[in-house]
Amino acid sequence: MKNEFRSNILKNYGAEASEIEELSAYNLNLFDHDNCHSLLKFPLESETHLAVWSEYLDTAQQIGVFKTLKKVLVQLNFPIAKGISQTQAYRASTLKGTNPDHIPEAIGLELQQPEQLDLKIYPSLAGEIPVLLPGNREDFVTLVQALTKRNEPKSIPASMGACMIAGYNNWDRISRYRQQWMQENSTNAGEIAWQQEFISLIPQKHLYQDRFIILSDGFYSNVAPEHLGLTESAWRELSLTIRLEHECTHYLTRRLFNSMQNHLLDELIADYQGIVAAVGYYRADWFLRFMGLESFPNYREDGRLQNYLGQTPLSDRAFEILQALVVAAAKNVEQFDRISAPELKLHDQQPLMLIALTYFTLEELASDRAIMQLQETIQQLRNKILILNS
């Protein structure tokens, strides 16, 4: 029934059978709502890695952020260089935890303003999360290349101003784990015994994998302030808020619904929260400009939309229909926000807005029934979930 409804919406937007197949696959909703229990307390409890990152923050206040992180994030000990990820030295350090202090090739990552790198622990709805704030765009790109591109000089889109580092293997935490294990097993703490213990550690990812955010200080989505009627300083400040809340929304959907994709539905939801956090209400015109759709049906090539098309390119006609869906969905979400948000804010139930959006596909949000169905979903969630806020 749901698939038929989605197909009919696409037909109404002019999709033929082949485009319906393309877009139905692309717009599949992967959010898992099994964890949507009757009681949700926000913020969520912080993840395990926050304890060690709080220590990093304390150390950084004494010796500086970059010096502190070079001691624990091994990629910061290597330069950005083509082919470096395939070298034996790099692989030994990043994949086996070999101390970079003993590797001649580990000459260090070069930042333009290393002293300007900042570290914060941000209290998001999804729990506290570490945030790295480099002092300029070039250093943002360098850090993203180091931590997500294995120190390779890969291109980073100008419209990208934030990066969530998820599942980061923190060899400092592994080293700490080993030290504690050796103290507890002093009579049998040889290399063979440790290798056996390490194998048992691997499935317990919460003991060694971290999640953190890198934020640039530039204009959000590379949109100039004059396009929004704002001063440079005002837009830079708002950009930071949007960018931070955007990434934290991805973090929330990952923790609550086991999904965090480079996908348009995820982006619409994350930008919704970012814009609302920045200005108090949702603005479809801002979101569409961020995507490059401010002059729809014309598309601006440097908009963010093209960053979320997946590995299998859509046909030209499917891409045109997708643009129409995004425009209609944004406008429906704006109207939905105007109707429902004030009451939810009054009762401190704002997270229900985000949760409701995760129950839909892009086609459904673009339909003429979207607002009514969103309101029905909100009511169902209010009857099903009790939101508690710390």
C-alpha positions in Angstrom: 0.0 0.0 0.0 2.8 2.4 1.0 4.8 1.6 -2.2 1.7 2.1 -4.3 1.1 5.5 -2.7 4.8 6.5 -3.3 4.5 5.4 -7.0 1.3 7.4 -7.5 3.0 10.5 -6.1 5.9 10.0 -8.5 3.4 9.6 -11.4 1.8 12.9 -10.4 5.3 14.4 -10.8 5.6 13.0 -14.3 7.7 9.9 -13.6 7.5 7.0 -16.0 8.1 3.4 -14.9 11.9 3.6 -15.2 12.0 6.8 -13.1 9.6 5.4 -10.6 12.0 2.5 -10.1 15.0 4.8 -9.8 13.5 7.2 -7.4 11.7 4.6 -5.3 15.1 2.9 -4.7 16.9 6.2 -4.0 14.2 7.6 -1.6 13.9 4.4 0.5 13.5 5.3 4.1 16.1 3.3 6.2 15.3 4.7 9.6 14.7 1.9 12.1 12.0 2.9 14.7 12.2 -0.2 16.9 14.1 1.9 19.5 11.2 4.4 19.7 10.1 3.4 23.1 7.3 4.9 25.2 9.9 6.9 27.2 12.6 9.0 25.6 14.8 11.2 27.7 16.8 14.0 26.1 19.6 14.6 25.9 20.5 10.9 25.4 23.2 9.5 27.6 26.6 10.4 26.2 28.6 7.6 24.6 31.6 5.9 26.2 34.3 7.8 24.4 33.2 11.1 26.0 35.2 10.3 29.1 38.6 10.2 27.3 37.7 13.2 25.2 37.0 15.2 28.3 40.6 14.3 29.3 41.8 15.5 25.9 40.0 18.8 26.5 41.7 19.2 29.9 45.1 18.5 28.4 44.4 20.8 25.5 43.8 23.7 27.9 47.3 23.2 29.1 49.3 22.5 25.9 47.0 23.4 23.1 44.5 21.4 21.0 46.7 20.4 18.1 49.5 19.2 20.3 47.1 17.2 22.3 45.3 15.6 19.4 48.6 14.7 17.6 49.3 12.4 20.5 46.1 10.5 20.1 44.8 10.8 16.5 47.5 9.1 14.5 46.6 10.6 11.2 47.6 14.0 12.4 51.2 12.8 12.4 51.3 12.3 8.7 51.3 14.9 5.9 48.7 15.1 3.1 50.4 13.4 0.2 49.3 11.4 -2.8 49.7 7.7 -2.2 50.6 8.0 1.5 47.7 5.7 2.5 49.3 2.8 0.7 52.7 3.1 2.4 53.8 0.5 4.9 54.5 3.1 7.5 51.1 4.7 7.3 49.3 1.4 7.4 51.3 0.3 10.3 50.3 3.4 12.3 46.7 3.6 11.3 45.8 -0.1 11.1 48.1 -1.6 13.7 48.7 1.2 16.2 52.4 1.5 15.7 53.6 4.6 17.5 54.2 7.3 14.9 57.1 8.7 17.1 59.1 5.8 15.8 58.2 6.3 12.1 60.4 8.6 10.0 57.6 9.3 7.5 55.4 10.7 10.3 56.6 14.3 9.8 53.3 15.7 11.0 50.2 17.3 9.5 50.7 20.9 8.4 48.0 23.3 9.4 48.1 27.0 8.5 47.0 28.1 12.0 47.5 25.1 14.3 47.2 27.4 17.3 43.7 28.4 16.3 42.3 24.8 16.3 39.7 24.6 19.0 38.0 21.7 20.8 34.6 21.8 22.5 32.3 19.2 24.0 28.8 20.1 22.7 25.7 19.1 24.6 23.4 17.9 21.8 20.1 16.1 22.0 21.9 12.9 21.1 24.3 13.4 24.0 27.6 15.2 24.4 29.9 15.1 21.4 33.4 16.4 20.7 33.7 19.2 18.1 36.8 20.4 16.4 36.8 23.9 15.1 39.8 24.8 12.8 40.7 28.5 12.4 40.2 28.7 8.6 38.8 26.9 5.6 42.2 25.4 4.5 42.7 23.8 7.9 39.2 22.4 7.8 39.9 20.7 4.4 43.3 19.4 5.7 41.7 17.8 8.8 38.9 16.2 6.7 41.4 14.8 4.2 43.5 13.4 7.1 40.7 11.9 9.0 38.3 10.7 6.2 40.5 10.4 3.1 43.5 8.6 4.8 45.7 11.7 4.3 45.2 11.6 0.6 44.7 15.0 -1.3 41.1 14.2 -2.3 38.8 17.1 -3.3 36.4 18.4 -0.7 33.3 20.2 -2.1 33.2 24.0 -1.4 29.6 23.5 -0.2 30.8 21.1 2.5 31.4 22.8 5.8 31.1 20.0 8.4 32.1 16.4 8.7 31.0 13.8 11.1 33.8 11.3 11.9 32.1 8.1 12.9 33.6 4.8 13.9 37.0 6.3 14.4 39.5 3.6 15.7 41.2 5.4 18.6 44.5 3.7 19.2 45.0 5.7 22.4 41.9 4.0 23.8 43.1 0.7 22.7 46.5 1.3 24.3 44.7 2.3 27.6 42.7 -0.8 27.4 45.8 -2.9 27.0 47.5 -1.2 29.9 44.6 -1.9 32.2 44.3 -5.5 30.9 48.0 -6.1 31.6 47.6 -4.8 35.2 44.7 -7.2 35.7 46.5 -10.1 34.1 50.0 -9.6 35.2 50.8 -13.3 35.3 49.7 -13.9 31.7 50.2 -10.6 29.8 52.5 -11.8 27.0 52.1 -10.9 23.4 50.2 -14.1 22.4 47.7 -13.6 25.3 47.2 -9.9 24.2 46.5 -10.9 20.6 43.8 -13.2 21.9 42.4 -10.5 24.1 42.6 -8.0 21.1 40.4 -10.4 19.0 37.8 -10.4 21.7 38.0 -6.6 21.9 37.3 -6.0 18.2 33.5 -6.7 18.4 33.2 -4.3 21.4 33.4 -1.2 19.3 32.2 1.1 22.1 35.5 0.5 23.8 37.7 1.9 21.1 35.6 3.7 18.4 34.9 7.4 18.7 32.6 9.9 17.1 33.3 13.5 16.7 32.6 16.5 14.4 34.8 18.9 12.4 33.3 22.3 11.6 34.5 25.0 9.3 34.0 28.7 10.1 32.7 29.5 6.7 29.3 30.4 5.3 26.9 27.6 5.5 26.6 25.7 2.2 29.0 28.3 0.7 26.1 30.7 0.5 27.2 34.4 0.6 25.4 36.6 3.2 24.1 39.0 0.7 21.9 36.3 -0.8 20.1 36.1 2.6 20.1 39.8 3.3 22.5 39.4 6.2 25.7 40.9 7.3 28.9 38.8 7.1 29.3 38.6 10.9 25.6 37.7 11.4 25.6 35.0 8.8 28.9 33.5 10.0 27.4 33.2 13.5 24.2 31.7 12.2 26.2 29.3 9.9 28.0 27.9 12.9 24.7 27.2 14.7 23.1 25.6 11.6 26.2 23.5 10.9 26.5 22.2 14.4 22.9 21.4 14.9 22.8 19.8 11.4 25.6 17.4 12.3 24.1 16.7 15.7 20.8 15.8 14.1 22.6 13.1 12.0 24.1 11.9 15.3 20.6 11.7 16.8 19.2 9.7 13.9 22.2 7.4 14.1 21.7 6.7 17.8 17.9 6.5 17.8 17.1 5.0 14.4 20.4 3.3 13.4 20.8 5.3 10.2 22.9 8.3 9.2 23.2 8.6 5.4 24.6 11.0 2.9 21.0 11.3 1.5 18.5 14.0 0.7 15.9 12.9 3.3 18.6 13.0 6.0 19.8 16.4 4.8 16.3 17.8 4.8 15.8 16.7 8.4 19.2 17.9 9.6 18.8 21.3 7.9 15.4 21.6 9.4 16.8 21.3 12.9 19.8 23.6 12.0 17.6 26.4 10.6 15.1 26.2 13.5 18.0 26.3 16.0 19.5 29.3 14.3 16.4 31.5 13.7 13.6 29.9 15.7 11.5 28.6 12.7 12.0 26.7 9.5 12.7 28.6 6.2 12.2 26.6 3.0 13.8 29.4 1.0 17.0 29.0 2.9 17.1 25.2 2.5 16.4 25.5 -1.2 19.2 28.0 -1.6 21.5 25.7 0.3 20.6 22.9 -2.2 21.0 25.1 -5.3 17.2 25.2 -6.0 16.5 28.8 -5.2 15.5 29.4 -8.9 13.8 26.1 -9.5 13.3 24.7 -12.1 16.8 26.0 -12.8 19.5 24.2 -10.7 22.7 25.9 -9.6 25.5 23.5 -10.2 27.5 24.3 -7.0 24.5 23.7 -4.7 24.6 20.9 -2.2 22.0 18.7 -3.9 24.6 17.0 -6.2 26.5 15.9 -3.1 23.7 13.4 -2.2 23.0 11.5 -5.3 24.6 8.3 -4.3 27.0 6.1 -6.2 24.6 5.1 -8.9 23.8 8.3 -10.9 20.1 9.1 -11.5 19.0 9.6 -15.1 18.5 13.3 -16.2 14.7 13.0 -16.0 14.8 11.3 -12.5 17.1 14.1 -11.3 14.6 16.7 -12.5 11.8 15.0 -10.7 13.9 14.7 -7.6 14.4 18.5 -7.6 10.7 19.0 -7.8 10.2 16.6 -4.9 12.7 18.5 -2.8 11.1 21.9 -3.5 7.6 20.6 -2.6 8.8 18.7 0.5 10.6 21.8 1.8 7.5 24.0 1.4 5.3 21.4 3.1 7.7 21.1 6.0 7.7 24.9 6.4 3.9 24.9 6.6 4.0 22.0 9.0 6.5 23.8 11.2 4.3 27.0 11.3 1.3 24.9 12.3 2.8 22.4 14.8 6.0 23.8 16.2 4.7 26.5 18.5 2.5 24.1 20.6 5.3 21.5 20.8 7.8 24.1 21.9 5.3 25.3 24.5 5.1 21.8 26.0 8.9 21.2 25.5 8.3 18.4 23.0 10.3 19.8 20.0 12.1 16.4 19.4 8.8 15.0 18.2 9.1 17.2 15.1 12.4 15.5 14.2 11.1 12.1 15.0 8.0 12.6 12.9 10.0 13.6 9.8 11.9 10.3 10.0 8.7 8.3 9.4 8.4 9.7 5.8 10.0 9.3 2.4 10.8 12.3 0.2 7.8 11.5 -2.0 5.5 11.5 0.9 6.7 14.8 2.2 6.2 16.2 -1.3 2.6 15.0 -1.6 -0.5 17.1 -1.2 -1.3 15.0 1.9 2.0 15.6 3.6 0.9 18.2 6.1 -2.1 16.3 7.2 -0.1 13.0 7.5 2.6 14.8 9.5 0.1 16.2 11.9 -1.4 12.7 12.3 2.1 11.3 12.9 2.8 13.9 15.6 -0.4 13.0 17.4 0.3 9.3 17.3 3.8 10.0 18.6 2.4 12.1 21.4 0.1 9.2 22.4 3.0 6.7 22.2 6.1 8.5 23.5 6.7 10.5 26.6 9.5 13.1 26.1 11.5 14.0 29.1 14.1 16.7 29.1 16.9 17.0 31.6 
